Every structure is written in structure tokens, then in C-alpha cells.
Amino acid sequence: MDFNDTTEEAAYRAQVRAWLDKNATRKENARDIAPPKDLKEMIAQSKAWQAKKADAGYACITWPKEWGGGGGTTINNVIYGQEESKYAVPGGIFAIGLGMCIPTVMSWGPDEAKQRFVKPAVRGDEIWCQLFSEPAGGSDVAGLRTKAEKDGDDWVINGQKVWTSGAHFCDYGILLTRTDPNVPKHKGLTMFWIDMKDPAVEVRPIKQMSGGAEFNEVFFTNLRVKDSQRLGGVGDGWKVALTTLMNERLAVGGSQGNADTDELIRLARDTDIAGEPAIRHGGVRERIADWYVQAQGLKFTRFRTLTALSKGETPGPESSISKIVAAKKMQDLGSFGMDLQDMGGVIRDRKISPEEGAYTEQWIGAAGYRIAGGTDEILRNIVAERVLGLPQDIRVDKDLPFNQAPKGK
């Protein structure tokens, strides 16, 4: 495969770069940009940037123009992502909605739902979250207990979700529920979209060791939704969820906007060990080289996935490989950056800590990424079984009705 730009691609890259130069600040000068003061300001900045991208045709580049997208190609999207990564731009709060939720609505929702939600999401007017994980289920998504019961033309939902990213500021969400406990766990599920501002939805942020509270518990008490809010058929929730989950592996396995090998090389050049720059030590260079190789492997594995998407195929289980490698790499690189800074590496005050505490924050936050989108252990099972074709683990509850399966304590 030739990774050099064609004439048309080079022209598109130049066009993107010129637009970014005019509308954003390169990362070399990112330290001059004051971070958002609070969540409200962060959301406002992110929405303004998303709207600006949408107006220029750079939001959801591969989506049809009638849905608010750019009508471009997969390689256009790759080029834009490569170029935007060089600039200090807000974002992140739309990754779940545009990467997972809205594609699910587009694939499984009725036409009125698509007409209502796709364009506002592309412009950043509305933010979405994904409501899957539960306290009793852990990484076993199909083991969920949140139930939806039919009541006339409506459904009444009761239960709890946990680790829901961004639920405290989201407008809408996609919710996986159990509608039939009398069949095996994967067959009794149904997906809905819900209004996160409904009084029957209670969001409780979870305070993390990093000091942040990006994850949440979400409780549903007699939440009433219309049957028209259903995504896919009754009992087809697992099929619908697979669309979300495969896109989630792709989204979470991508870049998280944290320090990588380029930043670490600069730190190693500016940091002394025994009176000479750290970069001159073979052990330091070896560690950086390992992460550089991983970064290249992630990039090309992602290209394979993008190739499948360009052919209209659903992202496959190979996306799980990227997630396993990227999350651990993020954590290990953060830890090594802290070590290079010696005692200064544990200081978290951005005003006085080396590198404004970037490596400390990365190391602390990386633990969450090793859970988000599937734990390391679950993803290794997926790779082993669905990519390598190894024998499956024994699952005693696989064919039992959910209400007869043994429940964990």
C-alpha cells in the first residue's frame, strides 16, 4: 500500500491545513492558551468549534451532506484527523455521540429519529452518551438487569447504569434494557434512545482519584418512553448494541490527545540524568523506541479498520487490538514521563509542576481508559476467540434463560 498522498489528497491536505491555520492554534503555541475555567466553558468552546467545523464541511466528513456531514471519503477523514491533531482544539465531548450513538441511530432508528437527531449532533447542538454498563454485570454487557416493561404504547424503565461518561452534561442517550428475562441473556434485550433531562433520570457523578468526575451512575425510576424511541426490533438489542460496541472499540482505541513519543523525546532532551540529557541513555531511547513502534502499529491497524469502513463494512473485532495496546501505552508512557521528572513528576499543580502536570494527569487518567470500551481482559478474549479463532471460554449461562442463570453476589 502506498501511504504517500495522491495529487488530489495533497491538495485536500493543503486546504485543510490552510483552514486550520486560520481558525486554530498550532500545538507549539498551545501553552499560551488558557485552559477552560470550568465545565460550562469547556462545553461552550467545544460546541463553538464543532459548529465551525460543520459549517466548513469538516464535521463527520464521511457522512452524507443531507445529514450534515461533509460528503467526503474515508481518506479525507484520515487526512483531516492527521492535520487537526497538530492543533490545540477543543473536543472530546462529541466522541461518544458521533462515534457510537448517532451511527447506531442512523443504522437502526426510524426515519423521524434520524431527521430529528443527526444534524443537531453533527453541529454539536446536542450531546449524547451511551448507557450500557451496570454494577452487577461488570464487563458482561449482556448480563444487564435494567428492565423495560411494555405499558400500552409506552415502555416503563427501571434500573441503574454505571461508568457512563458525560452523562452529567448530555442531552440524550442510547439505553440498552432487558425486555424479556425468559430467554437467554443475549436474546432478551432491546435498545431505546432517551431524554437525559427527563425527571425520571437521575445522574450522580463519580469522583475519581484524578479529581475529575467524568463518569457517572445513572438511575431510572419509572422512566416512560414511547415505542417510537426504540432502536431496532424488540429483542434485537444485542444486534443493535454490536453496532455501538464495534464503533466504540474504534473510537476508544484511537488517539486520546495525550502526550506521545514526540512529546516524550522533547522531555528526554530537556531532562538530565547524571549530568547529561536523558535522551543519550540507551535505556531511555529503548523505551521511547518501543512506544514509537506501538504507535505505528496502532496507526496502520486503524488504517485497516478505516479501509473496511470505506467499503461499507462494520468495524470488526480487530478494533479491540488497538484498544488493548493504546490504553496500556498511554498509562506506561505517562508513568515513564513522571519518572524522568524525578520528584517533580508527582506534583499535580499545573502552575508549578513540570510540563504542567501533563504526565501525572495522563498516568492517573489512563486507568479509566483501560476500563472504558471494554476491560483489557474482555478485549483479550475477543481477540483470542474472534480474531485468532481460539476455543471459547466455558460460559455456563450462555443458553439458559436469564431468570434461571446463576447470579453473582
N, C-alpha and C positions, 0 to 999 in steps of 0.2 A: 504493500500500500504506500502511495506517495503522500507524505504529510505536508508537502510544500503547497502553498496557495496557488490555485489557478489564477489566470488573469482576472476573471470575474471575482474570485474570492479576495484577491489582493485589493481590488477596487472597493469591495464591500468593507474590508478591514480598515482601509484608509478613511472611508466615510464614517464608520463607527468611531474611530479614533478622533476624528475632527469634531464630531458631535460631543464626545466625552470631554475633550479638551475645553470645549466651550461651556459645558454645563456641569462639570465636576472638577475635583481637585485630585491631582496625582498623589499617590501614596507617599512619595518622597517628602511631600509637604503636609502629610496627614497630621503630624504632631502640632501643627499650627491651628488645627480645627478643634474647637471646644466640643467635648462630648455632650450629648443631650443631658439636661439637668435632671430630668425625671422621665417616667414612662409616658406621660402625656406629650411631652415634647418629642420624644423618640417616635411615637406613633405619628405625630403630625409631620415630622421630617420624612418618615418612610412613605407616608401617603402622598406627600408632595412629589417625591422622587418617582414613585410608581406612576402617578398621573402624567408626569413629564415624559417618562419612558413610553407610556401608552400613546400619548399624542404624537410621538416621533416614530411609532411603529416598532419599538424595541421591547415592549412588554409581551410576553408569550409569543415569541417570534414565529413559531411554527403553527400557531393556531390560525384558523381561517379569519379573514378580515371581518366577516359578518358577525363573528363572535368577539370582536375587539382585538384580535391578535394581529400579528404582522404579516401573515400570509407568506412567510419565508420558508427556507429549507432548514433541515437539521444542521447543516454545516454553517448556515448563517447564525443559528443559535449558539453553536460552539464558538464561532469567531467572536460574537458579542460577549459571551461569558469570559473568554480569554482576555479580551480588552478591558472589560469592566473590572476585572479582578485587580487591575493595576491602579484603580482609583479608589479614593475614600468616599464611599457612597453609603447611605442608609439602606436598610433592607432587613431581610430575615423573617419579619413578621408575616410575610405572604408566602413563605416557602411551603408551609403545610397546606394552605388553601389552594394555591395554584399548582403545587406539585402533586397533591394527593386528593384533596376533597373535590375540587371542581372537575378534574378529569373523571372522577367517579360519577359526579352528577351528569357530565356530558355523555358518559357511556351508558348509564342506567336510569337516569331521571326522565320524567315525562317532558314533553316539549315546553310546557308552561314553566317548569322549573329551570330549564336551560335558558329560556328567554328572560326570566326574571333575574338569574344569579350570575351568569357567566360574564357579561360585560362589566357590571359593577366590580366584580372580583378582579378582573384584568386591570381596571383603573385604580384599584386599591381603595375603592369607596367602602368595601366591606371585607372583614377579616374572618377566616374560617379556622376551626380546629377539628381534630379527629378524636372521637370518643370510643376507644376500644378497650384498653387495659382495665382490669379490675383487681381489687385486693386479693380475692380468693383464687383468681386464675393465674396470676403471675404472667409468664410469657405464653401461657396457653390461651390464646385469644378465644378459641372455640369453647373454652370452659367457662365462659361468662354466665352471670346469673341475672343481670338486669333484664326484667321481663316486660314485654309489651302484650297487653290483652285487648282483644277486639271488643269494642263497645259501640254498636251501631255502625256508623260510617267513620268512627274515630278509633284511635288506639290510646290506651292509657298505660303510661310507662312509669315503673318504679324500680329504683336500684341505685347503684353507685359506680362511678368510674374513677380512675386514679392515674397520676402522671400525665395528665392532659396538658400539653404545652400551650400556653397562651390563652387558656380558657377564660381568664380574668379580664381580657380585653377583646375577646372575639364577639362577633355579631351572630354568627351561625356555626353549626357543626354537623358532622355526619355521625350518626349514632348506631352502633350495632347492638341488637337486642335479641333475647330469646323469646320466640313466639310459640314454640311447641316443645315442651320438655319430654314428650313421649317418644321421641325419635333420637337416634344418635346425635351427639353434640354438634357435629358439623352440619346437620340437615335441618335443625330447628331454629335457624337464625334468620332475622330479617333486618334490613338496613333502612334508616329514615334520615332525613335532614330535619334539624330542629332549630328553633329560635333560642339562642343562648340568653336572651334578655327576658324570656318568659319567667314569671314569678315562681313557677314550679321548678325552676332550675336554680340550684344553689352552688356557687363556686367558692371553694376555700383554698387559697394559695398555700403551698407547702414551702416553708422556709428552708433553704438549703445551706450547707456549710459554707458556700461561697458568699452568703449574704443575700443572694438573689432569691426570687420566688417565681421562677418561670413556669414551674409545674404546679398542677392543681388537683385537688379532689373535687369531683362534681357529683352532686346528689340530685335525684329526680323523685319528686313526690307527687304522684298522680298527675304527671305531665300528660296533657291531652294533645295529640297530634292528629291531623287529618290523614286519611288513607292516601290522599294525593301527595303526601310528603314521603311516601315510600319510594325507595330506590331499588328497582328490581322486583321480582315476584316474592310473595310470601314464602318463606322457607329457602329462598335463594341467597340469603345474606352472606353465606361463606363465599359464594362465587363473586358477589359484589365486592366483598372485603379483599379478595385476592387482587382485584384491580388496584385497590388502595395500597395494599401491602407491597406489591411489586414496585409501585411508584415510590413508596416510602423508602424502600431499600436504596433506590436510585438517588432520592433526594438527600437522605441522611448520609449516604456513603460519599457524597460529593464534598467539595470544599466547605469548611465552616468559617472561613475568613480569619483563621488564626495564624500565628507565626509558623512559618515553614522553613525549609532549608536555606532559602535566600537570607531570611532574617537571622537564622542561626549562624550562618557564615559571617555575617557582619558582626554579630555579637562576639564570635570567636576571634575575629581580627582585633576587636577593640578591648578584649579582656586578656589580662596577663596571667600566666601560670608559671611560677618560679622564674619570674623576670623576663619572660618572652611571651609573645602573643600565643593564645591558646591554639590558634589555627595551625601552628607549627608542630604541635604534638600529634604523633601518629594515631593515638587512641581517639582524639577528638575528631580528626579527619575521617577515621574509620566509621565512627558513629554517624557523622553527617552523610558520608557516602551511602551507608545502609539506608538512611531515610530518603535520600535522593532517589535511589533505585526503587524504593517502595512508591514514591511519588510518581515516578514514570510508569510503574506497573499499574497504579490506580488510574492514571490518565488514559492509558491505552485500553485498559479493561472497560473504562467508561466509554471510550470510542466504540468498542464492540457493542455495548448496550445501545448507544445512540444510533449505530448502524441498523440494529433491529427495529428501533423506533421509526427510523426513516423509511422502513419497508412496511410500516403499519402493524408491526408485531408488538405484543405486550412484553414489557421487560421481564426477563426470565430470572431464575434463581441465581444466576451468576452475579447478579447485583449484590447478593449477600456477601460475596468475597470482598468487594470494595468496602462495605460497611465494617467488616471484621478488621481489616487492615487499617482503614482510615482512623477509626476511633482509638485504637491502641497506639498508633503512630502519633496522634495528637497528644495523648497523655504522656507517652515516653519522651517526646520532644520537649514538652513543657517542663518535665522533671529535669531533663538534662540542661535546659536553659537556666533553671533555678540553680543547679549545681555550679554552673560556670560563674554565676554571680556571687557564689560563696554565701556568707551570712545575709547579704543584701537580697538574696533570692526569696527569702521568706517574708519580706516587708510587703504589705499589700496597699499601703498608702500611695496612690498614684502620684502625689505631689513630691514624694521623696524617694520612692523605690526605683531601682534601676529598671530601665525600659518601661517605666510607668506601671510596673507590676504585671506586664503582659504575660510573662511565662508562668507566674504564680496563678493568675486567673485561668490560664489555659489548663494547667495541671489540675486545678480544683474542678473546673467545669467539665473536663473530659470524662469524668466518671459517669456523668449523666448521658453522654453520647454512647457509652458502652451499654446502656440500657435502652435508650431511645431507638425505635425502629427494630427492636429485637435484641435480646441479650447475646453476648458472644457465644454462649453455649447453644442457644436455639439456632443461631445462624450457622454454626459449625455442623449441626445436624442437617440443616437444609442443604448445605454444600455437599456433605457426605452422601446424603440419600439421593438428591435430585440432580447434582452435577456429576459426582463420581460414581453414582449407581451402587453404593454400598448397601448392605442389608439394613432395613429399618429397625429402629428400637422397638422393643415389645411394648405395645400400648393396650393394656387390658380393657380400657374403656372405649376402644375405637368403635365397636359395633353395638355397644349397649345403649339402650335408651338413656338419655341424660339423667332422668329422675331415678334411674337404677344404678348409675355408675357410682363407685366409691368416691366420697368427698374428702378432700384434705382437711385437716384440722388447723 
